[in-house]
Amino acid sequence: MGAFPRSIMLAAASLVVPGLATAQLCLGVPAANGAVALAARAGIAWDETTYDGGATVNLPGPLSASGAYSHGMLYPLHRPANGVSGGLAYEVSRWGMSVCPVANAQYERLSISGYDASHTYSWTTLSLGVTLGRTLASWREAYLVAHGGPRLIYFRSVYRDEVPQPSADGPEGNPSLRPREIGEFHEFGGHAGLTLGRGRLYLDAVVDGTSHGRWEPAYTFSLGIVLGSEDS
């Protein structure tokens, strides 16, 4: 899903990189209090390639929120899918690093229309997890941050096949629609990433996996810019 808020509170880093001590970095977004981070992302997985744009807002205090719009290509169906996602994170610094409980939600939809049929697929993903972040190195206005953590995922898929079928209750040839098919499951997931930034610009690279996907790696690469700050 999309971009999610991140945080890190390290006094040593803040002496070198202004604003980093109040930045949301536990998921890789260096937005200080009151700042907004805008990012463009590309995701690569075995069954899908996605591109999305999103924003993360570091609200005054420990809370931050994020949202994104995505467009992707599903390889098994060879059709594009569009989606929206959002998330909340609450920073609780522990053990000299940033610790953030996070909640995320994502909805994707794909439609296929033909001469005599219409098919709609939709996916809803909800997740709860904890992310950790820590500065590995900092110099002048540059910094390198490691982040990652586990999560519990609920996944629901809906498929509606709108191909007219003979009705059992009516005369032959009377059209009816097939009922929708629903699949649900729970799984575990985890990710690890590195954020490299200088000033207001940053790059983020993440590898992600889930138990249902047999831990097949998925990769996400982000380019972002931070607008505003608590001092602006």
C-alpha positions as CSV (number, residue, x, y, z in Angstrom):
1,M,0.0,0.0,0.0
2,G,1.2,3.2,-0.7
3,A,3.4,5.6,1.4
4,F,3.1,5.5,5.2
5,P,4.4,7.9,7.9
6,R,7.7,7.2,9.5
7,S,9.5,8.7,12.5
8,I,12.9,8.9,14.2
9,M,14.0,10.8,17.3
10,L,17.8,11.0,17.5
11,A,19.4,14.0,19.1
12,A,22.8,13.3,17.5
13,A,21.3,13.3,14.1
14,S,19.4,16.5,14.7
15,L,22.6,18.3,15.4
16,V,23.8,17.6,11.9
17,V,20.5,17.4,9.9
18,P,18.1,20.1,11.0
19,G,14.5,18.8,11.6
20,L,15.5,15.1,11.5
21,A,14.9,14.7,15.2
22,T,11.2,15.4,14.7
23,A,10.9,13.6,11.3
24,Q,8.6,10.7,10.6
25,L,11.2,8.1,9.6
26,C,10.1,4.7,11.0
27,L,8.7,4.0,7.5
28,G,11.2,6.1,5.6
29,V,9.6,9.6,5.1
30,P,11.7,12.5,6.6
31,A,8.9,14.9,7.2
32,A,9.3,17.1,10.3
33,N,6.4,18.2,12.5
34,G,4.0,20.2,10.3
35,A,5.6,19.1,7.1
36,V,4.2,17.2,4.1
37,A,6.2,14.7,2.1
38,L,5.2,14.1,-1.5
39,A,6.5,10.9,-3.2
40,A,6.3,9.0,-6.5
41,R,6.7,5.2,-6.3
42,A,7.2,2.2,-8.5
43,G,6.5,-1.3,-7.2
44,I,7.7,-4.6,-8.7
45,A,6.2,-8.0,-7.7
46,W,5.9,-11.4,-9.4
47,D,2.2,-10.7,-10.3
48,E,2.0,-6.9,-10.5
49,T,3.8,-3.7,-11.4
50,T,2.4,-0.6,-9.8
51,Y,3.0,3.2,-10.0
52,D,1.6,5.6,-7.5
53,G,1.7,9.0,-6.0
54,G,1.1,9.9,-2.4
55,A,1.5,12.3,0.5
56,T,2.4,11.9,4.1
57,V,1.5,14.6,6.7
58,N,3.4,14.7,9.9
59,L,0.8,16.3,12.2
60,P,2.0,18.2,15.3
61,G,2.7,15.6,17.9
62,P,3.2,11.9,17.4
63,L,0.5,11.3,14.9
64,S,0.9,11.2,11.1
65,A,-1.4,10.3,8.2
66,S,-0.8,9.3,4.6
67,G,-2.7,8.7,1.4
68,A,-2.0,7.5,-2.1
69,Y,-3.5,6.7,-5.5
70,S,-2.1,3.8,-7.5
71,H,-2.3,2.4,-11.0
72,G,-0.9,-1.0,-11.7
73,M,-0.8,-3.9,-14.2
74,L,-1.9,-7.4,-13.1
75,Y,0.1,-9.9,-15.0
76,P,-2.3,-12.9,-14.6
77,L,-5.2,-10.9,-16.1
78,H,-3.1,-8.6,-18.3
79,R,-5.3,-5.7,-17.3
80,P,-4.7,-2.4,-15.4
81,A,-6.1,-1.9,-11.8
82,N,-6.6,1.4,-9.9
83,G,-6.5,1.8,-6.2
84,V,-6.5,4.1,-3.2
85,S,-4.8,3.6,0.2
86,G,-4.4,5.4,3.5
87,G,-2.6,5.0,6.8
88,L,-2.1,6.3,10.3
89,A,1.0,6.0,12.5
90,Y,1.6,6.9,16.1
91,E,5.2,7.3,17.2
92,V,6.3,5.9,20.6
93,S,10.1,6.2,20.7
94,R,11.8,3.3,22.5
95,W,15.3,1.9,22.8
96,G,17.0,4.8,21.1
97,M,14.9,4.4,17.9
98,S,11.6,5.3,16.4
99,V,8.8,2.8,17.1
100,C,5.5,3.3,15.3
101,P,2.3,1.3,15.6
102,V,0.7,1.6,12.1
103,A,-2.7,0.9,10.6
104,N,-3.2,0.8,6.8
105,A,-6.1,0.2,4.4
106,Q,-6.0,-0.3,0.6
107,Y,-8.7,-0.8,-2.0
108,E,-8.1,-1.9,-5.6
109,R,-10.5,-2.4,-8.5
110,L,-10.3,-3.9,-12.0
111,S,-13.0,-4.0,-14.7
112,I,-13.1,-6.0,-17.9
113,S,-15.8,-5.3,-20.5
114,G,-16.5,-7.3,-23.7
115,Y,-19.2,-7.6,-26.3
116,D,-21.3,-10.0,-24.1
117,A,-19.8,-9.9,-20.7
118,S,-18.5,-7.6,-17.9
119,H,-16.2,-8.7,-15.1
120,T,-15.3,-6.8,-12.0
121,Y,-12.5,-7.7,-9.5
122,S,-11.9,-5.8,-6.3
123,W,-9.5,-6.3,-3.4
124,T,-9.5,-4.8,0.1
125,T,-6.5,-5.0,2.3
126,L,-6.3,-4.0,6.0
127,S,-3.2,-4.3,8.1
128,L,-1.9,-3.6,11.6
129,G,1.7,-3.6,12.5
130,V,4.7,-2.0,14.1
131,T,7.6,-0.3,12.3
132,L,11.0,0.5,13.6
133,G,13.5,3.2,12.4
134,R,17.0,4.1,13.2
135,T,19.6,6.5,11.7
136,L,22.6,4.5,10.5
137,A,24.7,7.5,9.4
138,S,24.4,11.3,8.9
139,W,26.7,13.9,7.6
140,R,26.1,17.6,6.7
141,E,22.5,17.6,5.3
142,A,22.6,13.9,4.3
143,Y,21.4,10.9,6.2
144,L,20.8,7.2,5.9
145,V,17.9,5.5,7.8
146,A,17.0,1.9,8.1
147,H,13.4,1.0,8.8
148,G,11.1,-2.1,8.8
149,G,8.8,-4.3,10.8
150,P,6.1,-7.0,10.9
151,R,2.3,-6.7,10.3
152,L,-0.9,-8.7,10.4
153,I,-3.0,-8.5,7.2
154,Y,-6.6,-9.2,6.4
155,F,-7.4,-9.6,2.6
156,R,-10.8,-9.8,0.9
157,S,-11.4,-10.3,-2.8
158,V,-14.7,-9.9,-4.7
159,Y,-15.4,-11.1,-8.2
160,R,-18.6,-10.4,-10.1
161,D,-19.2,-12.1,-13.5
162,E,-21.9,-10.3,-15.3
163,V,-22.3,-12.8,-18.2
164,P,-26.1,-13.4,-18.9
165,Q,-27.1,-16.9,-18.0
166,P,-30.3,-18.8,-18.4
167,S,-32.5,-18.4,-15.4
168,A,-33.7,-21.4,-13.4
169,D,-36.9,-19.6,-12.4
170,G,-37.8,-18.2,-15.8
171,P,-38.2,-19.3,-19.4
172,E,-35.1,-20.4,-21.2
173,G,-33.0,-17.5,-22.4
174,N,-34.1,-15.2,-19.6
175,P,-30.9,-13.4,-18.6
176,S,-29.6,-13.5,-15.0
177,L,-26.3,-12.7,-13.5
178,R,-23.9,-15.1,-11.7
179,P,-23.5,-14.4,-8.0
180,R,-20.3,-12.8,-6.9
181,E,-17.5,-14.9,-5.5
182,I,-15.8,-13.8,-2.3
183,G,-12.4,-14.9,-0.9
184,E,-11.0,-14.0,2.5
185,F,-7.8,-14.9,4.4
186,H,-5.4,-13.6,7.0
187,E,-1.6,-13.5,6.6
188,F,1.6,-12.2,8.1
189,G,3.9,-9.7,6.3
190,G,7.1,-7.8,6.9
191,H,9.3,-5.3,5.2
192,A,12.7,-3.8,5.4
193,G,14.0,-0.6,3.8
194,L,16.6,2.1,3.5
195,T,16.1,5.8,3.1
196,L,18.8,8.0,1.7
197,G,18.2,11.8,1.9
198,R,19.8,15.1,1.5
199,G,18.0,18.3,2.5
200,R,14.4,18.1,1.3
201,L,14.9,15.3,-1.2
202,Y,15.0,11.6,-0.4
203,L,15.2,8.1,-2.0
204,D,13.6,5.0,-0.4
205,A,14.0,1.3,-1.3
206,V,11.9,-1.4,0.4
207,V,11.7,-5.2,0.1
208,D,8.4,-6.7,1.3
209,G,7.0,-10.2,1.7
210,T,3.9,-12.0,2.9
211,S,3.2,-15.6,4.2
212,H,0.4,-16.2,1.7
213,G,2.7,-15.2,-1.1
214,R,5.3,-17.7,0.2
215,W,7.5,-14.7,1.1
216,E,8.1,-14.0,-2.6
217,P,9.9,-10.6,-2.5
218,A,8.2,-7.4,-3.8
219,Y,10.3,-4.2,-4.3
220,T,9.2,-0.6,-4.0
221,F,11.3,2.4,-5.0
222,S,10.3,6.0,-4.0
223,L,11.5,9.5,-4.8
224,G,10.2,12.2,-2.6
225,I,10.4,15.8,-1.5
226,V,9.5,17.4,1.8
227,L,7.5,20.6,1.8
228,G,7.2,22.9,4.8
229,S,8.4,22.3,8.3
230,E,7.6,23.1,11.9
231,D,9.8,26.2,11.6
232,S,8.2,27.5,8.4
